[in-house]
Amino acid sequence: MIVIQAKLIFLNQQDKQIVLDLMRRWSSCMRFAYKRLLEGYDRKTLK
């Protein structure tokens, strides 16, 4: 596994909000999928 860390610098607040919203949605999707896997759902079903 490759891990990359970076500091994001935004030129304006709107760009920052767009990226934060995208990161929040991604985190929510990953959490939802993980919980469904723990409940016994098939990986293909989650895709």
PDB file of N, H, CA, C and O in Angstrom:
ATOM      1  N   MET A   1       0.850  -1.171   0.000  1.00  0.00           N
ATOM      2  CA  MET A   1       0.000   0.000   0.000  1.00  0.00           C
ATOM      3  C   MET A   1       0.898   1.238   0.000  1.00  0.00           C
ATOM      4  O   MET A   1       1.895   1.302   0.720  1.00  0.00           O
ATOM      5  N   ILE A   2       0.533   2.185  -0.798  1.00  0.00           N
ATOM      6  H   ILE A   2      -0.276   2.133  -1.383  1.00  0.00           H
ATOM      7  CA  ILE A   2       1.255   3.454  -0.864  1.00  0.00           C
ATOM      8  C   ILE A   2       0.407   4.515  -0.180  1.00  0.00           C
ATOM      9  O   ILE A   2      -0.788   4.638  -0.449  1.00  0.00           O
ATOM     10  N   VAL A   3       1.027   5.273   0.698  1.00  0.00           N
ATOM     11  H   VAL A   3       1.998   5.173   0.917  1.00  0.00           H
ATOM     12  CA  VAL A   3       0.332   6.338   1.415  1.00  0.00           C
ATOM     13  C   VAL A   3       0.993   7.663   1.069  1.00  0.00           C
ATOM     14  O   VAL A   3       2.216   7.796   1.126  1.00  0.00           O
ATOM     15  N   ILE A   4       0.176   8.630   0.713  1.00  0.00           N
ATOM     16  H   ILE A   4      -0.817   8.522   0.667  1.00  0.00           H
ATOM     17  CA  ILE A   4       0.677   9.958   0.381  1.00  0.00           C
ATOM     18  C   ILE A   4       0.006  10.968   1.304  1.00  0.00           C
ATOM     19  O   ILE A   4      -1.211  10.950   1.485  1.00  0.00           O
ATOM     20  N   GLN A   5       0.804  11.834   1.875  1.00  0.00           N
ATOM     21  H   GLN A   5       1.793  11.848   1.728  1.00  0.00           H
ATOM     22  CA  GLN A   5       0.269  12.915   2.690  1.00  0.00           C
ATOM     23  C   GLN A   5       0.581  14.230   1.996  1.00  0.00           C
ATOM     24  O   GLN A   5       1.666  14.410   1.444  1.00  0.00           O
ATOM     25  N   ALA A   6      -0.363  15.130   2.027  1.00  0.00           N
ATOM     26  H   ALA A   6      -1.245  14.984   2.475  1.00  0.00           H
ATOM     27  CA  ALA A   6      -0.158  16.433   1.397  1.00  0.00           C
ATOM     28  C   ALA A   6      -0.964  17.487   2.148  1.00  0.00           C
ATOM     29  O   ALA A   6      -1.986  17.187   2.764  1.00  0.00           O
ATOM     30  N   LYS A   7      -0.492  18.699   2.084  1.00  0.00           N
ATOM     31  H   LYS A   7       0.339  18.942   1.583  1.00  0.00           H
ATOM     32  CA  LYS A   7      -1.229  19.820   2.654  1.00  0.00           C
ATOM     33  C   LYS A   7      -1.893  20.552   1.495  1.00  0.00           C
ATOM     34  O   LYS A   7      -1.226  21.011   0.567  1.00  0.00           O
ATOM     35  N   LEU A   8      -3.205  20.652   1.565  1.00  0.00           N
ATOM     36  H   LEU A   8      -3.746  20.279   2.319  1.00  0.00           H
ATOM     37  CA  LEU A   8      -3.945  21.327   0.504  1.00  0.00           C
ATOM     38  C   LEU A   8      -4.004  22.822   0.791  1.00  0.00           C
ATOM     39  O   LEU A   8      -4.345  23.243   1.896  1.00  0.00           O
ATOM     40  N   ILE A   9      -3.674  23.598  -0.201  1.00  0.00           N
ATOM     41  H   ILE A   9      -3.397  23.255  -1.099  1.00  0.00           H
ATOM     42  CA  ILE A   9      -3.733  25.055  -0.090  1.00  0.00           C
ATOM     43  C   ILE A   9      -4.766  25.546  -1.101  1.00  0.00           C
ATOM     44  O   ILE A   9      -4.666  25.253  -2.292  1.00  0.00           O
ATOM     45  N   PHE A  10      -5.739  26.280  -0.628  1.00  0.00           N
ATOM     46  H   PHE A  10      -5.820  26.518   0.340  1.00  0.00           H
ATOM     47  CA  PHE A  10      -6.822  26.752  -1.479  1.00  0.00           C
ATOM     48  C   PHE A  10      -6.703  28.249  -1.702  1.00  0.00           C
ATOM     49  O   PHE A  10      -6.372  29.010  -0.793  1.00  0.00           O
ATOM     50  N   LEU A  11      -6.979  28.650  -2.932  1.00  0.00           N
ATOM     51  H   LEU A  11      -7.247  28.032  -3.671  1.00  0.00           H
ATOM     52  CA  LEU A  11      -6.911  30.067  -3.267  1.00  0.00           C
ATOM     53  C   LEU A  11      -8.163  30.815  -2.825  1.00  0.00           C
ATOM     54  O   LEU A  11      -8.132  32.026  -2.605  1.00  0.00           O
ATOM     55  N   ASN A  12      -9.269  30.074  -2.696  1.00  0.00           N
ATOM     56  H   ASN A  12      -9.294  29.091  -2.875  1.00  0.00           H
ATOM     57  CA  ASN A  12     -10.487  30.722  -2.212  1.00  0.00           C
ATOM     58  C   ASN A  12     -11.316  29.737  -1.389  1.00  0.00           C
ATOM     59  O   ASN A  12     -11.087  28.528  -1.432  1.00  0.00           O
ATOM     60  N   GLN A  13     -12.257  30.258  -0.657  1.00  0.00           N
ATOM     61  H   GLN A  13     -12.443  31.240  -0.621  1.00  0.00           H
ATOM     62  CA  GLN A  13     -13.076  29.465   0.262  1.00  0.00           C
ATOM     63  C   GLN A  13     -13.989  28.500  -0.483  1.00  0.00           C
ATOM     64  O   GLN A  13     -14.268  27.409   0.014  1.00  0.00           O
ATOM     65  N   GLN A  14     -14.458  28.885  -1.668  1.00  0.00           N
ATOM     66  H   GLN A  14     -14.231  29.772  -2.071  1.00  0.00           H
ATOM     67  CA  GLN A  14     -15.364  28.025  -2.430  1.00  0.00           C
ATOM     68  C   GLN A  14     -14.672  26.722  -2.828  1.00  0.00           C
ATOM     69  O   GLN A  14     -15.270  25.651  -2.720  1.00  0.00           O
ATOM     70  N   ASP A  15     -13.427  26.799  -3.283  1.00  0.00           N
ATOM     71  H   ASP A  15     -12.942  27.668  -3.370  1.00  0.00           H
ATOM     72  CA  ASP A  15     -12.683  25.591  -3.639  1.00  0.00           C
ATOM     73  C   ASP A  15     -12.505  24.687  -2.423  1.00  0.00           C
ATOM     74  O   ASP A  15     -12.620  23.466  -2.525  1.00  0.00           O
ATOM     75  N   LYS A  16     -12.228  25.288  -1.289  1.00  0.00           N
ATOM     76  H   LYS A  16     -12.135  26.280  -1.206  1.00  0.00           H
ATOM     77  CA  LYS A  16     -12.044  24.525  -0.057  1.00  0.00           C
ATOM     78  C   LYS A  16     -13.326  23.790   0.317  1.00  0.00           C
ATOM     79  O   LYS A  16     -13.281  22.619   0.692  1.00  0.00           O
ATOM     80  N   GLN A  17     -14.463  24.464   0.220  1.00  0.00           N
ATOM     81  H   GLN A  17     -14.500  25.416  -0.085  1.00  0.00           H
ATOM     82  CA  GLN A  17     -15.741  23.845   0.567  1.00  0.00           C
ATOM     83  C   GLN A  17     -16.074  22.686  -0.366  1.00  0.00           C
ATOM     84  O   GLN A  17     -16.616  21.671   0.073  1.00  0.00           O
ATOM     85  N   ILE A  18     -15.755  22.830  -1.651  1.00  0.00           N
ATOM     86  H   ILE A  18     -15.315  23.654  -2.008  1.00  0.00           H
ATOM     87  CA  ILE A  18     -16.016  21.761  -2.621  1.00  0.00           C
ATOM     88  C   ILE A  18     -15.212  20.516  -2.265  1.00  0.00           C
ATOM     89  O   ILE A  18     -15.745  19.407  -2.267  1.00  0.00           O
ATOM     90  N   VAL A  19     -13.933  20.700  -1.962  1.00  0.00           N
ATOM     91  H   VAL A  19     -13.500  21.601  -1.961  1.00  0.00           H
ATOM     92  CA  VAL A  19     -13.073  19.566  -1.617  1.00  0.00           C
ATOM     93  C   VAL A  19     -13.497  18.944  -0.291  1.00  0.00           C
ATOM     94  O   VAL A  19     -13.518  17.719  -0.171  1.00  0.00           O
ATOM     95  N   LEU A  20     -13.830  19.746   0.693  1.00  0.00           N
ATOM     96  H   LEU A  20     -13.813  20.741   0.596  1.00  0.00           H
ATOM     97  CA  LEU A  20     -14.277  19.216   1.982  1.00  0.00           C
ATOM     98  C   LEU A  20     -15.562  18.408   1.833  1.00  0.00           C
ATOM     99  O   LEU A  20     -15.721  17.370   2.477  1.00  0.00           O
ATOM    100  N   ASP A  21     -16.477  18.878   0.990  1.00  0.00           N
ATOM    101  H   ASP A  21     -16.348  19.720   0.467  1.00  0.00           H
ATOM    102  CA  ASP A  21     -17.718  18.148   0.744  1.00  0.00           C
ATOM    103  C   ASP A  21     -17.424  16.807   0.077  1.00  0.00           C
ATOM    104  O   ASP A  21     -18.005  15.786   0.446  1.00  0.00           O
ATOM    105  N   LEU A  22     -16.530  16.809  -0.894  1.00  0.00           N
ATOM    106  H   LEU A  22     -16.058  17.639  -1.194  1.00  0.00           H
ATOM    107  CA  LEU A  22     -16.157  15.572  -1.577  1.00  0.00           C
ATOM    108  C   LEU A  22     -15.511  14.580  -0.603  1.00  0.00           C
ATOM    109  O   LEU A  22     -15.820  13.389  -0.641  1.00  0.00           O
ATOM    110  N   MET A  23     -14.629  15.055   0.255  1.00  0.00           N
ATOM    111  H   MET A  23     -14.378  16.022   0.286  1.00  0.00           H
ATOM    112  CA  MET A  23     -13.978  14.183   1.239  1.00  0.00           C
ATOM    113  C   MET A  23     -14.992  13.634   2.236  1.00  0.00           C
ATOM    114  O   MET A  23     -14.900  12.473   2.636  1.00  0.00           O
ATOM    115  N   ARG A  24     -15.956  14.453   2.638  1.00  0.00           N
ATOM    116  H   ARG A  24     -16.032  15.395   2.313  1.00  0.00           H
ATOM    117  CA  ARG A  24     -16.995  14.007   3.570  1.00  0.00           C
ATOM    118  C   ARG A  24     -17.852  12.916   2.932  1.00  0.00           C
ATOM    119  O   ARG A  24     -18.185  11.926   3.584  1.00  0.00           O
ATOM    120  N   ARG A  25     -18.209  13.094   1.658  1.00  0.00           N
ATOM    121  H   ARG A  25     -17.939  13.898   1.128  1.00  0.00           H
ATOM    122  CA  ARG A  25     -19.011  12.082   0.958  1.00  0.00           C
ATOM    123  C   ARG A  25     -18.238  10.775   0.803  1.00  0.00           C
ATOM    124  O   ARG A  25     -18.797   9.695   0.992  1.00  0.00           O
ATOM    125  N   TRP A  26     -16.949  10.871   0.458  1.00  0.00           N
ATOM    126  H   TRP A  26     -16.494  11.748   0.305  1.00  0.00           H
ATOM    127  CA  TRP A  26     -16.114   9.678   0.297  1.00  0.00           C
ATOM    128  C   TRP A  26     -16.036   8.913   1.621  1.00  0.00           C
ATOM    129  O   TRP A  26     -16.181   7.691   1.646  1.00  0.00           O
ATOM    130  N   SER A  27     -15.810   9.629   2.701  1.00  0.00           N
ATOM    131  H   SER A  27     -15.692  10.622   2.680  1.00  0.00           H
ATOM    132  CA  SER A  27     -15.717   8.997   4.013  1.00  0.00           C
ATOM    133  C   SER A  27     -17.032   8.316   4.382  1.00  0.00           C
ATOM    134  O   SER A  27     -17.034   7.214   4.932  1.00  0.00           O
ATOM    135  N   SER A  28     -18.129   8.966   4.081  1.00  0.00           N
ATOM    136  H   SER A  28     -18.127   9.860   3.634  1.00  0.00           H
ATOM    137  CA  SER A  28     -19.438   8.400   4.372  1.00  0.00           C
ATOM    138  C   SER A  28     -19.679   7.125   3.563  1.00  0.00           C
ATOM    139  O   SER A  28     -20.210   6.150   4.093  1.00  0.00           O
ATOM    140  N   CYS A  29     -19.297   7.127   2.302  1.00  0.00           N
ATOM    141  H   CYS A  29     -18.866   7.919   1.872  1.00  0.00           H
ATOM    142  CA  CYS A  29     -19.459   5.940   1.451  1.00  0.00           C
ATOM    143  C   CYS A  29     -18.616   4.780   1.961  1.00  0.00           C
ATOM    144  O   CYS A  29     -19.083   3.641   2.004  1.00  0.00           O
ATOM    145  N   MET A  30     -17.384   5.062   2.346  1.00  0.00           N
ATOM    146  H   MET A  30     -17.005   5.987   2.312  1.00  0.00           H
ATOM    147  CA  MET A  30     -16.500   4.011   2.853  1.00  0.00           C
ATOM    148  C   MET A  30     -17.047   3.434   4.159  1.00  0.00           C
ATOM    149  O   MET A  30     -17.023   2.220   4.362  1.00  0.00           O
ATOM    150  N   ARG A  31     -17.532   4.293   5.031  1.00  0.00           N
ATOM    151  H   ARG A  31     -17.552   5.280   4.866  1.00  0.00           H
ATOM    152  CA  ARG A  31     -18.098   3.847   6.312  1.00  0.00           C
ATOM    153  C   ARG A  31     -19.344   2.990   6.068  1.00  0.00           C
ATOM    154  O   ARG A  31     -19.515   1.951   6.706  1.00  0.00           O
ATOM    155  N   PHE A  32     -20.214   3.422   5.150  1.00  0.00           N
ATOM    156  H   PHE A  32     -20.075   4.266   4.632  1.00  0.00           H
ATOM    157  CA  PHE A  32     -21.428   2.681   4.827  1.00  0.00           C
ATOM    158  C   PHE A  32     -21.080   1.293   4.294  1.00  0.00           C
ATOM    159  O   PHE A  32     -21.646   0.294   4.736  1.00  0.00           O
ATOM    160  N   ALA A  33     -20.137   1.235   3.333  1.00  0.00           N
ATOM    161  H   ALA A  33     -19.677   2.047   2.974  1.00  0.00           H
ATOM    162  CA  ALA A  33     -19.757  -0.044   2.732  1.00  0.00           C
ATOM    163  C   ALA A  33     -19.140  -0.975   3.777  1.00  0.00           C
ATOM    164  O   ALA A  33     -19.439  -2.169   3.796  1.00  0.00           O
ATOM    165  N   TYR A  34     -18.291  -0.443   4.634  1.00  0.00           N
ATOM    166  H   TYR A  34     -18.047   0.527   4.618  1.00  0.00           H
ATOM    167  CA  TYR A  34     -17.652  -1.260   5.665  1.00  0.00           C
ATOM    168  C   TYR A  34     -18.696  -1.855   6.609  1.00  0.00           C
ATOM    169  O   TYR A  34     -18.623  -3.033   6.959  1.00  0.00           O
ATOM    170  N   LYS A  35     -19.651  -1.049   7.013  1.00  0.00           N
ATOM    171  H   LYS A  35     -19.710  -0.092   6.729  1.00  0.00           H
ATOM    172  CA  LYS A  35     -20.692  -1.549   7.916  1.00  0.00           C
ATOM    173  C   LYS A  35     -21.550  -2.612   7.237  1.00  0.00           C
ATOM    174  O   LYS A  35     -21.971  -3.570   7.886  1.00  0.00           O
ATOM    175  N   ARG A  36     -21.818  -2.457   5.930  1.00  0.00           N
ATOM    176  H   ARG A  36     -21.477  -1.679   5.402  1.00  0.00           H
ATOM    177  CA  ARG A  36     -22.591  -3.470   5.220  1.00  0.00           C
ATOM    178  C   ARG A  36     -21.801  -4.769   5.115  1.00  0.00           C
ATOM    179  O   ARG A  36     -22.381  -5.851   5.208  1.00  0.00           O
ATOM    180  N   LEU A  37     -20.480  -4.677   4.921  1.00  0.00           N
ATOM    181  H   LEU A  37     -20.009  -3.798   4.846  1.00  0.00           H
ATOM    182  CA  LEU A  37     -19.653  -5.884   4.895  1.00  0.00           C
ATOM    183  C   LEU A  37     -19.707  -6.597   6.241  1.00  0.00           C
ATOM    184  O   LEU A  37     -19.776  -7.825   6.292  1.00  0.00           O
ATOM    185  N   LEU A  38     -19.675  -5.833   7.327  1.00  0.00           N
ATOM    186  H   LEU A  38     -19.619  -4.836   7.286  1.00  0.00           H
ATOM    187  CA  LEU A  38     -19.761  -6.436   8.658  1.00  0.00           C
ATOM    188  C   LEU A  38     -21.113  -7.103   8.882  1.00  0.00           C
ATOM    189  O   LEU A  38     -21.217  -8.073   9.634  1.00  0.00           O
ATOM    190  N   GLU A  39     -22.148  -6.581   8.228  1.00  0.00           N
ATOM    191  H   GLU A  39     -22.064  -5.793   7.618  1.00  0.00           H
ATOM    192  CA  GLU A  39     -23.482  -7.165   8.358  1.00  0.00           C
ATOM    193  C   GLU A  39     -23.636  -8.420   7.512  1.00  0.00           C
ATOM    194  O   GLU A  39     -24.635  -9.129   7.629  1.00  0.00           O
ATOM    195  N   GLY A  40     -22.646  -8.703   6.653  1.00  0.00           N
ATOM    196  H   GLY A  40     -21.834  -8.127   6.557  1.00  0.00           H
ATOM    197  CA  GLY A  40     -22.689  -9.931   5.866  1.00  0.00           C
ATOM    198  C   GLY A  40     -23.065  -9.752   4.411  1.00  0.00           C
ATOM    199  O   GLY A  40     -23.230 -10.742   3.699  1.00  0.00           O
ATOM    200  N   TYR A  41     -23.206  -8.522   3.947  1.00  0.00           N
ATOM    201  H   TYR A  41     -23.071  -7.717   4.526  1.00  0.00           H
ATOM    202  CA  TYR A  41     -23.513  -8.301   2.543  1.00  0.00           C
ATOM    203  C   TYR A  41     -22.324  -8.708   1.680  1.00  0.00           C
ATOM    204  O   TYR A  41     -21.174  -8.615   2.108  1.00  0.00           O
ATOM    205  N   ASP A  42     -22.611  -9.158   0.465  1.00  0.00           N
ATOM    206  H   ASP A  42     -23.545  -9.234   0.117  1.00  0.00           H
ATOM    207  CA  ASP A  42     -21.568  -9.545  -0.480  1.00  0.00           C
ATOM    208  C   ASP A  42     -20.904  -8.302  -1.064  1.00  0.00           C
ATOM    209  O   ASP A  42     -21.554  -7.277  -1.270  1.00  0.00           O
ATOM    210  N   ARG A  43     -19.610  -8.403  -1.327  1.00  0.00           N
ATOM    211  H   ARG A  43     -19.081  -9.235  -1.159  1.00  0.00           H
ATOM    212  CA  ARG A  43     -18.860  -7.264  -1.875  1.00  0.00           C
ATOM    213  C   ARG A  43     -19.435  -6.817  -3.219  1.00  0.00           C
ATOM    214  O   ARG A  43     -19.506  -5.622  -3.503  1.00  0.00           O
ATOM    215  N   LYS A  44     -19.845  -7.781  -4.040  1.00  0.00           N
ATOM    216  H   LYS A  44     -19.788  -8.752  -3.809  1.00  0.00           H
ATOM    217  CA  LYS A  44     -20.403  -7.441  -5.357  1.00  0.00           C
ATOM    218  C   LYS A  44     -21.717  -6.684  -5.221  1.00  0.00           C
ATOM    219  O   LYS A  44     -22.029  -5.829  -6.050  1.00  0.00           O
ATOM    220  N   THR A  45     -22.472  -6.986  -4.204  1.00  0.00           N
ATOM    221  H   THR A  45     -22.219  -7.680  -3.531  1.00  0.00           H
ATOM    222  CA  THR A  45     -23.733  -6.287  -3.964  1.00  0.00           C
ATOM    223  C   THR A  45     -23.482  -4.814  -3.662  1.00  0.00           C
ATOM    224  O   THR A  45     -24.252  -3.947  -4.077  1.00  0.00           O
ATOM    225  N   LEU A  46     -22.405  -4.539  -2.941  1.00  0.00           N
ATOM    226  H   LEU A  46     -21.780  -5.243  -2.604  1.00  0.00           H
ATOM    227  CA  LEU A  46     -22.099  -3.161  -2.562  1.00  0.00           C
ATOM    228  C   LEU A  46     -21.575  -2.339  -3.726  1.00  0.00           C
ATOM    229  O   LEU A  46     -21.709  -1.115  -3.731  1.00  0.00           O
ATOM    230  N   LYS A  47     -20.979  -2.997  -4.711  1.00  0.00           N
ATOM    231  H   LYS A  47     -20.869  -3.991  -4.706  1.00  0.00           H
ATOM    232  CA  LYS A  47     -20.460  -2.264  -5.863  1.00  0.00           C
ATOM    233  C   LYS A  47     -21.614  -1.720  -6.657  1.00  0.00           C
ATOM    234  O   LYS A  47     -21.407  -1.064  -7.678  1.00  0.00           O
TER     235      LYS A  47
END
